[in-house]
């Protein structure tokens, strides 16, 4: 058993993380993530970006499209609508 939980950056779906990085205007996703203490695999980041481009959430310049912004909105609405009983498990990881 691991003494510590995996860092959240490695547990969060990369596509979701890419959308958040772009929405916060933190620059290129790959270069931003490469600065993390435990960055995701660069190939996985490239694949996530390509998937987001394929579905139309990012354009060819890796900028958010209206669909990408919509996906962020849906994700935020999903989190807002969660029953309050889930909050402690989201906040406190035993």
GIJO-V870931 format. One record per run of one state. SS is the DSSP state (H for helix, E for strand, C for the rest). FROM is the first residue (numbers start at 1). LEN is the number of residues. If there is no record, write none. Layout:
SS;FROM;LEN / SS;FROM;LEN
This chain:
C;1;7 / H;8;4 / C;12;2 / H;14;10 / C;24;5 / H;29;6 / C;35;7 / H;42;13 / C;55;3 / E;58;1 / C;59;5 / E;64;1 / C;65;1 / H;66;15 / C;81;3 / H;84;8 / C;92;3
